[in-house]
Amino acid sequence: MTRVILIPWLAAAMALTAAEAPDLLRFVNGDQLHGTFQGLKDGPKAVWLRDDVSAPVDFNISQVRHIILHGGRPVKSLTSLSNVALVNGDRIPGKIISLDETAMMLETAYAGLLRIPRDQVTMLAPSPLGGRLNYHGPFTADEWKMTTSAFPAGLPSDAPAAVGKGNEKDKPAQDQPGRWVFSGSAWYWPGKSSGTALLRENSIPDRAILRFDMSWKNRLSLAIGFHSDFAKPKPPDGEDKLNPVRRGFAGGFSPGDSAILPLLFGNSYILQIFSSHLMLFRTFVSEEGVPSVERVQISGSALRLGDSGKATMEIRSNRLTGEISFFVNDEFVTQWSEIVSGPRDPASVAKKGSGFGFVVQTEDSPVKITDIMVAEWNGMPDAARSLQVDEQDIVLLANGTDRFSGKVESLRDGKLQMEGKYGRFQFQLDDLAEVRFARNRLAKETAAAANDLIVRLSPLGQVTGKPLSGDASAIRILSPVCGEMNFNLESAVMLDFQPSNNIGDDWDAGF
């Protein structure tokens, strides 16, 4: 049985928004055009239509960085999180039909039945993340807001951005806040200042997984608030507002300063990530409106991230019990729990909310955040990849606790067969969270071909292939793994012609 995911978007409203929102074409030089994607033709070329031109215009895809479809909202979102991961990094959503020694069969809503060589499959995820996804993006900026301690309700639209690229004329007036920049499917912090929080409300369930990809340059000092209620402190001593300098508004605050955090996140957990270590805090705003911060003692707080780099961060948390685990690149780093005997302190557990956000805490420290995913946590304490080995396949059950190792032999009729050290096992497909295959049985990853296209899907998934032809509703691509695919674009949110994995990219507002 395929599990239906619950996403806090109304399908009818989403389809209406998708139909009304224009597409966006961004060139490799940073220029962009609104209009309507009309398809692909030989060249290969992207066909583009605008209201102010009489006929469609062709653009060679070597000039195009990506095309955002329908304002980043799909016409029809996929209804299941079931997917498979490939050696080349693709994540292909679909219903897993069968598996044998040579191939896997996957039924998809957008490309029909796909045959995938077994040695290309690094993971099966029949029921990942407990089967409930709250958010995946960003594909549009209007679901987020930016705040500072001096602008707790949100930055005014006329506040100048503190992008600071080294020229005096580009520098903002003193005490002006910086802004996060949305581009493509990522948020960028390009400024030389610090102290502006990027927030999303009403997204995190009580038991949650918050996962995102992050790149950074120079010194890393990033605070992540989660289970945040954004409660606002009251001004002290009868003032109309808190002193902006004391609140960190005048160009930021020192790296690692925690006093600003309750002013941005209210009652919240805060994870501060540095290149070499991390710290965990609880922040509070009392009923009298007084902010405070409490540091949480954790073990295993050392990190080795470097001054520039790229990593996948994952926080698994339970607001009601205070259980928190942190992973980098699917490898376990540390965990903490505030479970105590007797009644729990309501100030430390109950008074926290459903929001999350990010704030860079040092100057001249560009950060890029993308592929953000928030899901309901099923209680599984670790990721299958953290157990992945060369010789054995790893099976994790959806109950969050049981795991098995051995050799997966086959999958048919909804049952997975495994030969283990202590006997043979049979598992119902619906009972599986993830299956990670032994590294020494996988094919070697090959370099991406020139002019390859990545189709990014909602709520998750990406498929790589050579663009061949198509129209506004469907395209034909040649996948190096699955062969030729007729790809329906109903669930697509982006056509990525020039995917960038280079942390040295110019992360300014024109990116």
C-alpha positions as CSV (number, residue, x, y, z in Angstrom):
1,M,0.0,0.0,0.0
2,T,1.3,3.4,-1.0
3,R,1.2,5.9,1.9
4,V,-0.4,9.2,1.1
5,I,1.6,12.1,2.5
6,L,-0.1,15.0,4.3
7,I,1.1,18.4,3.1
8,P,-0.4,21.7,4.4
9,W,-1.4,23.0,1.0
10,L,-4.9,22.8,-0.4
11,A,-4.8,21.0,-3.7
12,A,-7.3,23.2,-5.4
13,A,-5.6,26.4,-4.2
14,M,-2.2,25.0,-5.3
15,A,-3.5,24.2,-8.7
16,L,-5.0,27.7,-9.1
17,T,-1.8,29.3,-7.9
18,A,0.3,27.2,-10.3
19,A,-2.0,28.1,-13.2
20,E,-1.7,31.8,-12.5
21,A,2.0,32.1,-11.5
22,P,4.4,32.9,-14.4
23,D,7.4,30.8,-15.1
24,L,10.8,32.3,-14.6
25,L,13.9,31.8,-16.8
26,R,17.2,32.7,-15.3
27,F,20.3,32.9,-17.5
28,V,23.9,31.9,-16.5
29,N,24.9,35.6,-16.3
30,G,22.1,36.4,-13.8
31,D,19.6,38.0,-16.1
32,Q,16.1,36.7,-15.9
33,L,12.8,36.7,-17.8
34,H,9.2,36.1,-16.7
35,G,7.0,34.3,-19.1
36,T,5.8,30.8,-20.1
37,F,7.9,27.7,-20.8
38,Q,6.8,26.3,-24.1
39,G,9.0,23.2,-24.4
40,L,12.3,22.0,-25.8
41,K,13.5,21.6,-29.4
42,D,16.6,20.4,-31.2
43,G,19.8,22.2,-30.3
44,P,18.8,21.6,-27.5
45,K,16.9,24.9,-27.0
46,A,14.3,26.1,-24.5
47,V,11.3,27.7,-26.1
48,W,10.0,30.8,-24.2
49,L,6.9,32.9,-24.7
50,R,6.2,36.4,-23.3
51,D,3.1,38.6,-23.6
52,D,5.2,41.4,-25.1
53,V,6.5,39.4,-28.0
54,S,4.6,38.1,-31.0
55,A,6.2,34.7,-31.2
56,P,8.1,32.2,-29.0
57,V,11.8,32.8,-28.5
58,D,14.4,30.0,-28.5
59,F,17.3,30.0,-26.1
60,N,20.3,27.6,-26.3
61,I,20.3,25.7,-23.0
62,S,24.0,26.5,-22.6
63,Q,22.8,30.1,-21.8
64,V,20.1,29.0,-19.4
65,R,20.8,28.3,-15.7
66,H,17.3,27.1,-14.7
67,I,13.6,27.5,-15.3
68,I,11.2,27.8,-12.3
69,L,7.8,26.4,-13.3
70,H,4.6,28.0,-12.1
71,G,6.3,30.2,-9.5
72,G,7.8,27.1,-7.8
73,R,4.5,25.5,-7.1
74,P,3.5,22.3,-8.9
75,V,0.3,21.8,-10.8
76,K,-0.1,18.5,-9.1
77,S,2.1,17.5,-6.2
78,L,3.2,13.8,-5.8
79,T,1.1,12.0,-3.3
80,S,3.7,9.6,-1.9
81,L,7.2,9.9,-0.5
82,S,8.2,6.4,-1.6
83,N,11.4,6.8,-3.6
84,V,14.7,5.3,-4.6
85,A,18.2,6.9,-4.6
86,L,20.7,6.3,-7.3
87,V,24.5,6.3,-7.4
88,N,24.5,9.5,-9.5
89,G,22.6,11.4,-6.8
90,D,19.1,11.2,-8.3
91,R,16.2,10.6,-6.0
92,I,13.4,9.1,-8.1
93,P,9.9,9.0,-6.5
94,G,7.6,6.1,-7.2
95,K,6.0,2.9,-6.1
96,I,8.6,0.1,-5.8
97,I,7.2,-2.9,-7.7
98,S,10.0,-5.5,-7.8
99,L,13.7,-6.2,-7.4
100,D,15.9,-9.0,-8.5
101,E,19.6,-9.7,-9.1
102,T,19.7,-7.4,-12.2
103,A,17.1,-4.7,-12.0
104,M,14.4,-2.9,-10.0
105,M,11.0,-1.9,-11.4
106,L,9.5,1.5,-10.3
107,E,6.0,2.7,-11.1
108,T,5.9,6.5,-11.4
109,A,3.1,9.0,-11.9
110,Y,5.1,11.2,-14.3
111,A,7.1,8.7,-16.5
112,G,5.3,5.4,-16.2
113,L,7.1,2.2,-15.4
114,L,10.9,2.5,-15.1
115,R,13.5,-0.2,-15.2
116,I,16.6,0.6,-13.1
117,P,19.7,-1.5,-13.0
118,R,20.2,-2.8,-9.5
119,D,23.8,-1.8,-9.2
120,Q,22.7,1.8,-9.8
121,V,20.3,1.8,-6.7
122,T,22.0,2.9,-3.5
123,M,18.8,3.1,-1.4
124,L,15.1,2.1,-1.3
125,A,12.8,4.3,0.8
126,P,9.3,2.8,0.7
127,S,8.2,4.8,3.8
128,P,10.8,7.4,4.6
129,L,10.4,10.0,7.4
130,G,7.3,8.3,8.8
131,G,5.4,9.1,5.6
132,R,4.4,12.7,6.5
133,L,6.0,15.7,4.9
134,N,5.3,19.3,6.2
135,Y,7.5,21.3,4.0
136,H,10.0,21.0,1.1
137,G,11.6,23.9,-0.6
138,P,12.3,26.7,-1.0
139,F,10.7,27.2,-4.4
140,T,9.1,30.6,-3.6
141,A,10.1,33.4,-1.2
142,D,6.6,34.5,-0.1
143,E,6.3,31.7,2.5
144,W,9.2,33.2,4.6
145,K,9.9,36.4,6.4
146,M,13.0,38.2,7.7
147,T,13.2,39.8,11.1
148,T,15.8,41.5,13.3
149,S,15.7,42.5,16.9
150,A,14.7,46.0,15.9
151,F,12.1,44.8,13.4
152,P,10.5,41.8,15.2
153,A,7.4,41.9,13.0
154,G,9.5,41.7,9.8
155,L,11.8,44.0,7.8
156,P,10.0,46.9,6.1
157,S,10.0,46.6,2.3
158,D,11.9,49.9,2.0
159,A,14.8,48.9,4.2
160,P,18.0,48.9,2.2
161,A,19.8,45.5,1.9
162,A,23.2,45.2,3.5
163,V,24.9,43.2,0.7
164,G,28.2,44.9,1.0
165,K,30.5,44.0,-1.9
166,G,33.4,46.1,-1.0
167,N,32.5,49.4,-2.6
168,E,31.7,52.3,-0.4
169,K,28.7,53.3,-2.5
170,D,27.3,49.8,-2.1
171,K,27.5,49.8,1.7
172,P,24.3,50.5,3.6
173,A,23.8,53.3,6.1
174,Q,24.9,52.5,9.6
175,D,22.4,50.4,11.6
176,Q,20.6,49.1,8.5
177,P,19.8,45.4,8.5
178,G,21.0,42.9,5.9
179,R,18.7,40.8,3.9
180,W,18.6,37.2,2.8
181,V,18.4,36.8,-0.9
182,F,16.1,34.2,-2.6
183,S,17.4,32.9,-5.9
184,G,16.2,29.8,-7.8
185,S,15.6,27.2,-5.1
186,A,18.0,28.6,-2.4
187,W,18.3,31.2,0.2
188,Y,21.6,33.2,0.3
189,W,23.1,35.3,3.1
190,P,25.5,37.5,1.1
191,G,26.0,40.4,3.5
192,K,28.9,41.6,5.5
193,S,26.6,42.4,8.4
194,S,24.8,39.8,10.6
195,G,21.7,39.6,12.8
196,T,18.8,39.1,10.3
197,A,16.8,36.0,10.9
198,L,15.1,34.0,8.1
199,L,11.9,32.5,9.5
200,R,9.2,30.1,8.6
201,E,6.1,29.7,10.8
202,N,3.8,26.8,11.5
203,S,5.9,24.1,9.8
204,I,7.4,21.9,12.5
205,P,5.3,19.2,14.2
206,D,5.9,18.1,17.8
207,R,8.1,15.2,16.6
208,A,10.1,16.6,13.7
209,I,13.0,16.1,11.2
210,L,14.5,19.3,9.9
211,R,17.0,18.6,7.1
212,F,18.7,21.0,4.8
213,D,21.8,21.4,2.6
214,M,24.2,24.2,3.5
215,S,27.3,25.8,1.9
216,W,29.4,28.4,3.4
217,K,32.5,30.5,3.0
218,N,34.9,32.0,5.5
219,R,34.1,31.5,9.2
220,L,30.9,29.5,9.9
221,S,28.6,30.8,12.7
222,L,25.0,29.9,12.1
223,A,22.2,29.6,14.6
224,I,19.2,27.4,13.8
225,G,16.0,27.9,15.8
226,F,13.5,25.1,15.9
227,H,10.2,24.5,17.8
228,S,10.1,28.3,17.9
229,D,7.0,30.3,18.9
230,F,8.5,33.8,18.1
231,A,7.1,35.3,21.3
232,K,8.2,38.9,21.5
233,P,9.8,40.4,24.7
234,K,8.4,43.5,26.1
235,P,10.4,46.7,26.1
236,P,12.2,47.3,29.4
237,D,11.7,50.3,31.6
238,G,8.6,51.4,29.7
239,E,10.5,52.2,26.5
240,D,8.7,52.1,23.2
241,K,11.2,49.6,21.9
242,L,14.3,47.8,23.1
243,N,17.5,49.7,22.5
244,P,18.5,48.7,19.0
245,V,22.3,48.7,19.7
246,R,21.9,46.5,22.7
247,R,19.6,44.2,20.7
248,G,22.3,43.6,18.1
249,F,20.8,45.8,15.4
250,A,23.9,48.0,14.8
251,G,25.6,45.7,12.3
252,G,25.3,42.5,14.1
253,F,26.9,40.9,17.2
254,S,29.9,38.9,18.1
255,P,30.2,35.3,16.9
256,G,28.4,32.9,19.2
257,D,26.6,35.7,21.1
258,S,23.4,34.0,22.5
259,A,21.7,37.1,24.1
260,I,20.1,38.0,20.8
261,L,18.5,34.6,20.2
262,P,15.3,34.9,22.3
263,L,14.6,38.3,20.7
264,L,14.5,36.5,17.3
265,F,13.0,33.1,18.1
266,G,11.0,33.6,21.4
267,N,10.6,30.3,23.2
268,S,12.8,27.9,21.2
269,Y,15.6,25.4,20.9
270,I,18.7,26.9,19.3
271,L,21.5,25.0,17.7
272,Q,24.6,27.1,17.1
273,I,26.9,25.6,14.5
274,F,30.6,26.6,14.1
275,S,33.3,25.2,11.9
276,S,34.8,23.3,14.8
277,H,32.0,22.8,17.4
278,L,28.4,23.3,18.2
279,M,26.3,24.5,21.1
280,L,22.7,24.0,22.1
281,F,20.5,26.5,24.0
282,R,16.9,26.9,25.2
283,T,15.6,30.4,24.9
284,F,12.7,31.8,26.9
285,V,10.3,34.7,27.0
286,S,8.6,34.9,30.3
287,E,4.9,35.9,30.9
288,E,6.3,39.2,31.9
289,G,8.1,39.5,28.6
290,V,11.6,39.1,29.9
291,P,14.0,37.2,27.6
292,S,16.6,34.7,28.8
293,V,18.9,32.0,27.5
294,E,20.0,28.7,29.0
295,R,22.8,26.6,27.6
296,V,22.3,22.9,27.4
297,Q,25.2,20.6,28.2
298,I,25.8,18.1,25.4
299,S,28.5,15.5,24.8
300,G,30.2,15.0,21.4
301,S,30.0,18.7,20.4
302,A,33.1,18.7,18.2
303,L,32.8,19.3,14.5
304,R,35.2,19.3,11.6
305,L,33.5,21.4,8.9
306,G,36.3,23.8,7.9
307,D,36.2,27.4,7.0
308,S,34.5,26.7,3.7
309,G,32.5,23.7,2.6
310,K,29.2,22.0,1.9
311,A,27.2,19.6,4.1
312,T,23.7,18.2,4.8
313,M,22.5,19.0,8.2
314,E,19.7,17.1,10.0
315,I,18.0,17.7,13.3
316,R,15.6,15.1,14.8
317,S,13.6,16.5,17.7
318,N,10.7,15.8,20.0
319,R,9.3,19.0,21.5
320,L,7.3,17.2,24.2
321,T,10.2,15.2,25.6
322,G,13.2,17.3,24.6
323,E,14.9,14.5,22.7
324,I,17.2,15.9,20.1
325,S,19.7,14.3,17.7
326,F,22.0,16.0,15.2
327,F,23.5,14.5,12.0
328,V,26.0,15.9,9.4
329,N,26.0,14.1,6.0
330,D,23.8,11.4,7.6
331,E,26.5,10.7,10.1
332,F,25.5,10.9,13.8
333,V,27.2,13.7,15.7
334,T,25.4,14.0,19.1
335,Q,22.1,13.7,21.0
336,W,20.5,15.1,24.0
337,S,17.3,14.6,26.1
338,E,15.8,16.7,28.8
339,I,13.6,13.9,30.1
340,V,13.5,14.0,33.9
341,S,11.7,12.1,36.6
342,G,8.6,13.7,38.0
343,P,6.8,16.7,36.4
344,R,8.6,18.4,33.6
345,D,9.4,22.1,33.8
346,P,6.7,23.7,31.5
347,A,9.1,26.5,30.8
348,S,11.6,24.1,29.2
349,V,9.3,21.9,27.3
350,A,5.7,23.1,26.8
351,K,6.2,26.7,25.8
352,K,7.7,26.1,22.4
353,G,6.1,26.4,19.0
354,S,6.1,25.1,15.5
355,G,8.4,27.5,13.6
356,F,12.0,27.4,12.6
357,G,14.6,29.7,11.2
358,F,18.3,30.6,10.5
359,V,20.5,33.5,11.5
360,V,24.2,34.1,10.6
361,Q,26.1,35.3,13.6
362,T,29.3,36.6,12.2
363,E,30.2,39.2,9.6
364,D,31.5,38.5,6.1
365,S,30.3,34.9,6.2
366,P,28.3,34.0,3.1
367,V,25.9,31.1,3.6
368,K,23.7,29.2,1.1
369,I,20.7,27.1,2.3
370,T,18.7,24.9,0.0
371,D,16.7,21.6,-0.2
372,I,15.0,22.3,3.2
373,M,12.8,19.4,4.3
374,V,10.5,19.3,7.4
375,A,8.8,16.0,8.2
376,E,7.2,14.2,11.0
377,W,9.7,12.1,12.8
378,N,8.8,8.5,13.4
379,G,11.2,8.2,16.3
380,M,14.0,6.5,14.4
381,P,17.2,7.5,16.2
382,D,19.6,7.2,13.3
383,A,19.8,7.1,9.5
384,A,20.5,3.9,7.5
385,R,23.4,5.6,5.9
386,S,25.1,5.9,9.3
387,L,25.1,2.1,9.3
388,Q,26.0,1.6,5.7
389,V,28.9,-0.8,5.1
390,D,30.8,-2.4,2.2
391,E,29.6,-6.0,2.6
392,Q,26.1,-5.9,4.0
393,D,22.8,-4.5,3.0
394,I,21.0,-2.6,5.9
395,V,17.2,-2.7,6.4
396,L,15.6,-0.2,8.8
397,L,11.9,-0.8,9.7
398,A,9.4,2.0,9.9
399,N,8.8,1.3,13.6
400,G,12.0,3.4,14.3
401,T,13.9,0.8,16.2
402,D,14.4,-2.5,14.4
403,R,17.2,-3.0,11.9
404,F,18.7,-6.0,10.1
405,S,21.8,-6.7,8.0
406,G,22.5,-9.3,5.3
407,K,22.0,-9.6,1.5
408,V,18.7,-8.5,0.0
409,E,17.8,-11.2,-2.6
410,S,14.5,-10.0,-4.1
411,L,11.3,-8.0,-3.8
412,R,8.1,-9.2,-5.3
413,D,4.4,-9.2,-4.4
414,G,5.1,-6.5,-1.7
415,K,7.6,-8.7,0.2
416,L,11.3,-8.2,0.5
417,Q,13.5,-11.3,1.0
418,M,16.8,-11.1,2.8
419,E,19.5,-13.7,3.7
420,G,20.9,-12.7,7.1
421,K,23.6,-14.1,9.3
422,Y,21.1,-15.8,11.5
423,G,18.6,-17.0,8.9
424,R,16.3,-15.8,6.1
425,F,13.9,-12.9,6.7
426,Q,10.8,-11.7,4.9
427,F,9.5,-8.1,5.3
428,Q,6.3,-6.4,4.2
429,L,7.3,-3.5,2.0
430,D,5.0,-1.2,3.9
431,D,6.9,-2.0,7.1
432,L,10.2,-0.7,5.7
433,A,11.6,2.8,6.2
434,E,14.9,2.5,4.2
435,V,17.1,-0.2,2.6
436,R,20.7,0.8,2.1
437,F,22.7,-1.5,-0.2
438,A,26.3,-2.6,0.4
439,R,28.8,-0.2,-1.2
440,N,30.9,-2.9,-2.9
441,R,27.9,-4.0,-5.0
442,L,27.2,-0.6,-6.4
443,A,28.3,0.8,-9.8
444,K,30.9,3.5,-9.8
445,E,29.6,7.0,-10.1
446,T,30.3,8.6,-13.5
447,A,30.7,12.3,-14.2
448,A,27.7,14.2,-15.3
449,A,27.4,14.7,-19.1
450,A,27.5,18.1,-20.7
451,N,24.1,19.7,-21.2
452,D,22.4,17.3,-18.8
453,L,19.1,18.5,-17.3
454,I,17.9,17.9,-13.8
455,V,14.1,17.9,-13.3
456,R,13.2,18.7,-9.7
457,L,9.9,17.5,-8.4
458,S,7.5,18.4,-5.6
459,P,7.5,17.5,-2.8
460,L,10.8,15.7,-3.4
461,G,12.8,14.1,-6.1
462,Q,15.2,14.8,-8.9
463,V,15.8,13.0,-12.2
464,T,18.8,13.7,-14.5
465,G,18.9,13.2,-18.3
466,K,19.8,14.7,-21.6
467,P,16.9,17.0,-22.9
468,L,15.5,15.9,-26.2
469,S,12.2,17.5,-27.0
470,G,8.8,18.4,-25.5
471,D,6.2,21.0,-24.9
472,A,4.9,23.0,-21.9
473,S,3.3,19.9,-20.3
474,A,5.7,17.1,-21.0
475,I,9.3,16.6,-22.1
476,R,11.4,13.8,-23.4
477,I,14.8,13.1,-21.7
478,L,17.4,10.5,-22.0
479,S,18.4,9.2,-18.6
480,P,21.8,7.6,-18.3
481,V,20.2,5.1,-15.9
482,C,16.6,4.6,-17.0
483,G,16.9,5.2,-20.7
484,E,14.5,7.4,-22.6
485,M,11.7,8.9,-20.5
486,N,8.5,10.7,-21.5
487,F,8.3,13.1,-18.5
488,N,5.0,14.7,-17.4
489,L,5.8,18.1,-15.8
490,E,2.7,18.3,-13.6
491,S,4.8,17.6,-10.4
492,A,7.9,19.5,-11.6
493,V,8.9,22.8,-10.1
494,M,12.3,23.4,-11.7
495,L,14.3,22.5,-14.9
496,D,17.9,22.9,-13.8
497,F,20.2,23.2,-16.9
498,Q,23.3,24.4,-15.1
499,P,23.2,22.9,-11.6
500,S,25.9,24.5,-9.4
501,N,27.8,22.6,-6.7
502,N,30.6,25.1,-6.5
503,I,30.9,26.7,-3.1
504,G,32.9,29.5,-4.7
505,D,29.9,30.9,-6.6
506,D,29.3,34.6,-6.4
507,W,26.5,34.7,-3.8
508,D,25.2,38.2,-4.3
509,A,21.7,39.4,-5.2
510,G,22.3,38.8,-8.9
511,F,23.1,35.1,-8.4
